[in-house]
Amino acid sequence: MPIPELFDMTGKTALITGSSRGIGKAIAHRMAEHGANVVVSSRKLDACEAAVAEINAAVGRTAAIAIPANIALKEQLQALVDATVTRFGQIDTLVCNAASNPYYGPQAGITDEQFGKILQNNIISNHWLIAMVAPAMLARKDGSITIISSIGGLKGSTIIGAYCISKAADMQLARNLAAEFGPSNVRVNAICPGLIKTDFAKALWDDPAILAASTSGAPLRRIGIPDEIAGMAVLLATKAGGFTTGQSFVIDGGATVV
């Protein structure tokens, strides 16, 4: 099969949460470049519309639309799914990218509200959204679901412990659902970025001392950029990833191998 065909998303529809900026926007942009219709979603309509305008201008067609949703509200997630299906007919690829981390510090200092928000937005909301999208994929015997996890789920942390707990759970969610959905040809995987230069991770790279500590021991000796995550998301959504399920792909400049 020719390489372009392996990565072709022409006529496919991708729903990507948290896609008005950062990793999510990069994934939406690259999937649109590969032919997909993409739904850009985050809480704020104006931010979604700005991302949509940028993507559509770049690809030269109306590839992206904006549908805002708060992932913490189940009814808004259902409305997001319903609106996407109404517009495009079906969802071929789901990327659960949106996440929260309202607390930095020792585990003992986190409030119940902060801990609950992390678990809700980073695990439960993914479970909800997948449960809304998967039945149609299973009925068609075709679909791809990708959860954006983190290398934080692979190791301990003294400053983002609750976030790391949630990201470890996301990897297990992908494994569980891959086992459940595989017989119906629906694939579920996780991507585990290392430190990526996004607004979301700014607290971890804006401080030169923290950035140096995070990158000096990694083989590539640098921070990543969103496009370096987007490429894997495209692969997992296309024929190139057709035999791949239940996996957690670490993309971290080698930080976890040393």
N, C-alpha and C positions, 0 to 999 in steps of 0.2 A: 504494500500500500504506500503511495507517495506520502512524503512527510506532510505537505500541506493538508492532505485529506485526513491524516491522523489527528490534526488539531482543529479541524473545521467545525464551527458551531453555527453554520448558516441555518436559519429557520428555527433554531432552538431558543428557548426562553430561560433566562437566568434571574432568579430572585436573590438579591444580596443584601443582607441587613448591615447596618452601620456603614453604608457605602457612600456617604456624602463627603468623606475625607479619608486620608490615610490608606491603610491596606485595602479596605472595602472599596474605595473609589478606584484604586489601581486595578483591582480584580474586575470591577464593572467595565472600566475602560478597555482592558485587554480582551475581555470576553466579547465586547462590542466590536473590537478590531477583528476578531476571529469570526464575526458574522452573527453573533447572538443578538436577540432583543434582550435588554437588561432593565430590571426594575431597581432604581436607586431608592433606598429607604433609610431614614433615620428619623429622629423625633421632629426636626424642624423643616418645614416645607421649603423655606427660602434656601437653606443649605442644600437640600436635595435638588432644587431647581437649578442652582448654580452649578452643581456637579453635572447635571443632565445637559445643560447648555455647553459645558466644556467638552463632554464626551461626544455629543452630537456634532459639534463643530470639528472635532478632531477626526471623526470617522466619515464625515460627509454625508450622513443620513440620519433619519430619526430612529436611532437605535435604542435610546434610553428614555424612560419616563420616570417621573417622580411620584412615589406614593409614601407619604410619611406615616410612621407608626412608632408608638412607644412599646418596646418589646416587653415591658413589665406588665402590660395590660393585655390579657388574653383576647378580649373583644377586638382590640386594635390589630392584633396579629391575624385574627380571622378575617377582618376587613381587608387587610393587606393581601392575603391569599386570594380572597374572593375577587378583589379588584384586578389582580394580576391575571387570573383565569378569565375574567370577563374581557379583558383587553386582548390577551394573547392566546387564549384557548386552553393552555396547559402550562405547567411548570416542569421543565426538563432538568434543571439544575438548581439546587438550593445551596446557598453559602451562608452559614450561620456565623457571621463575623462580629456583630455588635456585642459589646461587653462593657462591664463597669469595674472600676477599682477606686472607690472613694476613700481609701485609707492606706497610709504608709506608716509603718511602725511595727513594734512588737505585737505579737498575737494577743497578749494580755491587755493591750490598750484599745482593742477594737470594740465598738459598741454593737449591741444586738442589731440595731438598725443597719449599720454599715455591713455587718456580716450577712444579714438577711438579703440586703440589696445585691451583694456580690453573688450569692448563691442563686437568687432569683434570676438575675439578668444573664448570668454566665452558664447556668445549667438548666434551670426549670424552663426558662423561656425558649431555649433551644429544643427541649423536649416537646413543649407545646407546638412550636412551629413545625417541627418534623412530623409530629402526629397529624397535623393539618394537611401537610403536603404529600406525605408518603402514600396514603391509600390510593390515590390516582396513579402514582408511579407503579405501585405494586400491581394494580389492575392492568396497566399497559405492559408490564414486565420490562420496564426501562426507566432509568433515572439515576441521577448522581446527587449525593448529599455530601457536603464538605463542612466540617466544623473547624473554625480557626481556634486552635488551642494555644499553647505556649510551651517553651522549654521550662518555664516555671513549674509546670506540672511534673517535671522529671527530677526536681531537686528541691532541697529545703531552702527557705528564705527567712531572714530576720526582719524584713521590711514589707514584703507583700505576701505574707503567708496565706491569708484567706483567698487571695486571687489565685495563688498556686494550687490550693486545694480544689478550687473550681475548675481549673484547667486540667488537672489530673482526672477529674470526673468527666470532663468533655472527651478525653481520650477513651475512657472506658465506655462512655455512651456510644462513641463511634464503633467500638469493637462489638458491643452488644447488638447494636442495630445492624451491623454488617452480617452478623450471624443469623439474625432474624430475617433480614430482607434479601439475602443472597440468593436463595432459591427462586426468587422472583426477579432476578437480574437487576436489582437496585443496589448500588454500591454506596458505601458510607466510609469516609475517611476523615482524618484530622490532619491539619497542618500545624506545626509547632514552631512558630518564629522565635528567633532570639531577639536581641535588641534591634528594633527597627526605628528609623527616624520618622516618627509620627507625633502628632500633638498628644495622642493618648499616652505615649511613653515618655513625654517630655521631662517628667521628673527624674527619669533614669538616664537621660543623655544631656540635659541642659547644664547640669553641674559638671564642669571639666574633671573634677576628681572622681566622681562616680563613673563618668564615661571612660576615663583612663583605666579604672579598675575593671570595668566590664569588658574592655576590648584588648587590653595589653596582653592577656594570656591566651587569646583566641588565635588560631593559626592565621586567619585573614587580617587580624589586627585592625578591624574597623567595624563601624555600625552598618547595618543593612538598610536598604531602601525598599519602599512598598512594592515596586515592580519585581523585586527578587522573590517575593511571595506570590505575586499574581501569576507568574509563569507556572508554578506548580498547580495553582487552582485551575488554570486552563487545561493543563494536562489531565487532571483528575475528572474534568467534566467532559472530556472528549474520548474518541476511540483510542487515543494513545494510552489512556488509563483504564481501558475496558476490562482488564484482568486484575485490577487493583481494588481491594476492599479490606476494611478493617485495620488499616495501617495508620500510623502516626509519623508524619514526615517532618524531621527536624531540619530547619533551615536557619542556621545560626552562626555562619562563618567559622564553624568548627569549635565553638566555645565549649560544647559538652563532651568533646573527645579528649580534652587535656585536663 
